[in-house]
Amino acid sequence: MIDHFGINCADLDAAKAFYDAVLAPLGFSRQMDFGVAVGYGTQGHPAFWIGTFDGVGPNRETHVAFVAESAERVRAFHQAALGQGAETLHEPRIWPEYHDHYYGAFVRDPDGNNVEAVCHTADAGD
């Protein structure tokens, strides 16, 4: 449903390192890099953008959920995030309050945003 969206980053180099690492297990990569803005996605379509500009100032927390094809990929996302020094907000698990097959993990990125990977087809045994 979302064509693309973007967030502002205080330290673009730290944000690039973080998103390069955590999006790779989900099958996403850099599609465009303009120096002050980087677009991530697949097949030449950047759907998620990070950027910076002079005077960005303090950011409000943003929540973004990335699609994961399996619970295994959600866990890989989580491990990649921890490898980048991210804070875990919620360990990977089934979230029955959302729906029976909602498997997600939530972390805080280098700019304080709440970032999630979610699989909508997981089973309780995943």
C-alpha positions as CSV (number, residue, x, y, z in Angstrom):
1,M,0.0,0.0,0.0
2,I,2.8,2.4,0.7
3,D,4.7,3.4,-2.3
4,H,7.6,5.0,-0.3
5,F,8.3,6.9,2.8
6,G,11.3,8.5,4.4
7,I,12.8,9.4,7.8
8,N,15.4,12.0,8.7
9,C,18.6,10.8,10.3
10,A,21.0,12.8,12.5
11,D,24.0,10.6,11.4
12,L,23.4,9.4,7.9
13,D,26.5,7.2,7.8
14,A,25.4,5.4,11.0
15,A,21.9,5.0,9.5
16,K,23.2,3.6,6.3
17,A,25.3,1.0,8.2
18,F,22.3,0.1,10.3
19,Y,19.8,-0.3,7.4
20,D,22.3,-2.0,5.1
21,A,22.7,-4.7,7.8
22,V,19.1,-5.1,9.0
23,L,17.3,-4.9,5.6
24,A,19.6,-7.5,3.9
25,P,18.1,-10.5,5.7
26,L,14.6,-9.3,4.6
27,G,15.8,-9.2,0.9
28,F,16.0,-5.4,0.6
29,S,19.0,-3.4,-0.5
30,R,20.1,0.1,-1.5
31,Q,18.4,1.0,-4.8
32,M,19.5,4.7,-5.0
33,D,22.1,6.8,-3.2
34,F,22.1,10.5,-3.7
35,G,24.6,11.3,-0.9
36,V,22.1,13.1,1.3
37,A,19.3,10.5,0.7
38,V,19.4,6.7,0.2
39,G,16.5,4.6,-1.0
40,Y,16.0,1.0,-0.1
41,G,13.8,-1.6,-1.8
42,T,13.9,-4.3,-4.5
43,Q,14.0,-4.4,-8.3
44,G,14.9,-0.8,-8.7
45,H,12.0,0.5,-6.6
46,P,13.1,2.4,-3.5
47,A,10.2,2.3,-1.1
48,F,12.0,3.3,2.1
49,W,14.2,6.4,2.2
50,I,16.7,7.8,4.8
51,G,18.1,11.2,4.5
52,T,19.6,14.2,6.3
53,F,19.9,17.9,5.7
54,D,21.3,20.9,7.6
55,G,19.2,21.8,10.6
56,V,17.3,18.5,10.9
57,G,17.1,19.0,14.7
58,P,15.6,16.5,17.1
59,N,13.5,13.8,15.5
60,R,10.2,12.4,16.8
61,E,10.1,8.7,17.0
62,T,8.8,7.0,13.8
63,H,7.5,3.5,13.6
64,V,8.1,1.5,10.5
65,A,7.4,-2.2,9.8
66,F,9.2,-4.1,7.1
67,V,7.7,-7.2,5.5
68,A,9.5,-10.4,6.3
69,E,8.7,-13.6,4.4
70,S,9.2,-15.9,7.4
71,A,9.7,-15.9,11.1
72,E,13.3,-17.0,10.4
73,R,13.9,-13.7,8.5
74,V,12.3,-11.7,11.4
75,R,14.9,-13.4,13.7
76,A,17.7,-12.6,11.2
77,F,16.6,-9.0,11.2
78,H,16.7,-8.9,14.9
79,Q,20.1,-10.4,15.1
80,A,21.5,-8.0,12.5
81,A,20.0,-5.1,14.5
82,L,21.7,-6.3,17.7
83,G,24.9,-6.7,15.7
84,Q,24.6,-3.0,14.9
85,G,24.2,-2.1,18.6
86,A,20.4,-1.6,18.4
87,E,18.2,-1.7,21.5
88,T,15.6,-4.4,21.5
89,L,12.2,-3.0,22.1
90,H,10.4,-6.4,21.7
91,E,12.1,-9.8,21.1
92,P,10.9,-11.8,18.1
93,R,7.6,-13.5,18.9
94,I,4.0,-14.2,17.9
95,W,1.8,-11.2,18.7
96,P,-1.7,-12.7,19.0
97,E,-3.1,-9.3,20.1
98,Y,-2.6,-8.3,16.4
99,H,-3.6,-11.6,14.8
100,D,-2.8,-15.3,15.2
101,H,0.1,-15.4,12.7
102,Y,1.7,-12.0,13.4
103,Y,5.3,-12.6,14.1
104,G,7.4,-9.5,14.8
105,A,10.5,-8.1,16.4
106,F,11.0,-4.4,17.3
107,V,14.2,-2.5,17.7
108,R,15.4,1.1,18.1
109,D,17.5,2.4,15.2
110,P,20.4,4.8,15.6
111,D,18.1,7.8,15.5
112,G,15.6,6.5,18.1
113,N,13.0,5.2,15.7
114,N,10.9,2.1,16.4
115,V,11.7,-0.3,13.6
116,E,10.0,-3.7,13.1
117,A,10.2,-6.7,10.9
118,V,6.9,-8.6,10.6
119,C,5.8,-11.9,9.0
120,H,2.0,-12.3,8.7
121,T,2.0,-16.1,8.1
122,A,4.0,-17.5,11.0
123,D,2.9,-20.3,13.2
124,A,3.3,-20.5,17.0
125,G,6.0,-23.1,16.5
126,D,8.2,-20.8,14.4
